[in-house]
Amino acid sequence: MEMRFLDAQQLDDLNVNWYPKEFVPWYIEPNGAGVAAVTHSKDRTRTAKFVYYADGIPRLIVEDTQSNIEDDWLSDALKQITSVVAFDGRFPSEVLRASLHKGMLILELTLRDIDGAKIKISKWPGGTVDGPRYMWGPFSFTVPTENAEITIGIAARNPV
């Protein structure tokens, strides 16, 4: 009997290496009258959507169903955010709206000049906030670069 060793790619493909919070490649999903570019974590607790409205400004919406933060904590944290860092850029704190809905944390980032091409080439394809270190976790995410350019491009041409 011969023992077979799996390489790193095979371990990932067979879900032996399991990274539950890692996002899957972007895909297209109907959204209202248009489409959204969507990705979700492997454990399906986080979803990220790139949508465009009639104003043409991209919005990234990140939903976390496993958030354990409370309204008071969120309210205090939002007051302390000095800026948002996303896709190698720095934005004023006003680009971030955050809310809780039935225990789900919803982040909405209005990101002018960010598109799939910029996400694809960014050194860090994600976002976080500047402010006290204790609050970074709920506001931090990394999205995939795979399919970003094409799917977000399609979403831009098909606003919701």
SVG drawing of the C-alpha trace seen along z (x, -y; Angstrom):
<svg xmlns="http://www.w3.org/2000/svg" viewBox="-36 -63 40 65">
<polyline fill="none" stroke="black" stroke-width="0.4" points="0.0,0.0 1.3,-3.4 0.7,-6.6 -0.3,-9.6 0.6,-13.2 -1.6,-16.0 -0.1,-19.3 -1.3,-22.7 -3.8,-23.2 -5.3,-19.7 -5.7,-20.4 -7.5,-23.7 -9.7,-22.1 -10.8,-19.3 -11.5,-21.7 -8.9,-20.1 -7.4,-23.5 -10.5,-25.5 -10.5,-29.2 -14.1,-30.0 -13.8,-33.8 -12.1,-33.8 -14.3,-35.1 -15.1,-33.2 -14.4,-34.8 -16.8,-37.6 -20.0,-36.6 -23.0,-38.5 -26.4,-38.5 -29.6,-40.3 -30.4,-43.3 -33.4,-45.4 -33.5,-46.6 -29.7,-45.9 -27.0,-43.6 -24.5,-43.5 -21.1,-42.0 -21.2,-39.7 -18.9,-37.5 -19.4,-35.7 -17.2,-34.1 -16.9,-30.3 -18.9,-29.9 -21.5,-32.3 -21.4,-34.6 -20.1,-37.6 -21.3,-39.0 -19.8,-41.8 -21.7,-43.5 -20.5,-46.1 -23.5,-48.1 -24.0,-51.2 -27.0,-53.4 -28.2,-56.0 -25.6,-58.5 -22.8,-56.2 -21.0,-56.2 -19.9,-52.7 -21.0,-51.4 -19.5,-48.4 -21.9,-46.8 -20.4,-44.3 -22.8,-42.3 -21.7,-40.3 -24.3,-38.0 -22.0,-36.8 -21.3,-40.3 -21.5,-40.4 -21.4,-44.2 -24.2,-46.2 -25.8,-49.5 -24.0,-51.6 -20.6,-50.2 -21.2,-50.9 -22.4,-54.4 -19.3,-55.2 -17.0,-53.6 -18.4,-55.6 -17.6,-58.8 -14.0,-57.8 -13.3,-56.9 -10.9,-59.4 -10.8,-57.9 -11.4,-54.8 -8.6,-52.9 -9.7,-50.8 -8.0,-49.3 -4.8,-51.3 -6.6,-54.6 -7.6,-56.8 -11.1,-58.2 -12.8,-60.6 -14.8,-58.9 -18.0,-60.2 -17.8,-57.5 -18.8,-54.9 -22.3,-54.2 -22.7,-51.4 -25.8,-49.9 -27.1,-46.9 -30.2,-45.1 -31.4,-42.1 -27.8,-41.4 -26.3,-41.8 -23.6,-44.5 -24.0,-46.3 -21.2,-48.5 -21.8,-50.7 -18.8,-52.4 -19.3,-55.1 -16.0,-54.7 -15.6,-57.2 -12.9,-56.1 -12.8,-52.5 -13.6,-49.9 -12.8,-46.3 -9.6,-47.1 -8.3,-49.0 -9.3,-46.2 -7.5,-43.7 -4.2,-45.5 -4.4,-46.8 -1.7,-45.7 -4.3,-45.0 -7.8,-44.3 -9.8,-45.2 -10.8,-47.9 -10.6,-49.0 -10.8,-52.2 -8.4,-54.6 -9.3,-55.0 -8.7,-53.2 -7.2,-49.7 -9.8,-47.9 -12.5,-48.7 -10.7,-47.6 -12.1,-44.0 -15.8,-44.6 -14.8,-47.2 -12.1,-45.2 -12.4,-42.9 -10.5,-41.5 -12.3,-40.7 -11.0,-38.5 -9.4,-40.0 -10.5,-37.1 -13.2,-38.1 -13.3,-41.6 -12.6,-43.6 -15.2,-41.9 -18.0,-41.5 -17.7,-45.0 -17.5,-46.3 -20.8,-44.6 -22.4,-46.0 -21.3,-49.5 -23.0,-49.2 -26.2,-47.8 -27.1,-50.1 -29.7,-48.9"/>
</svg>
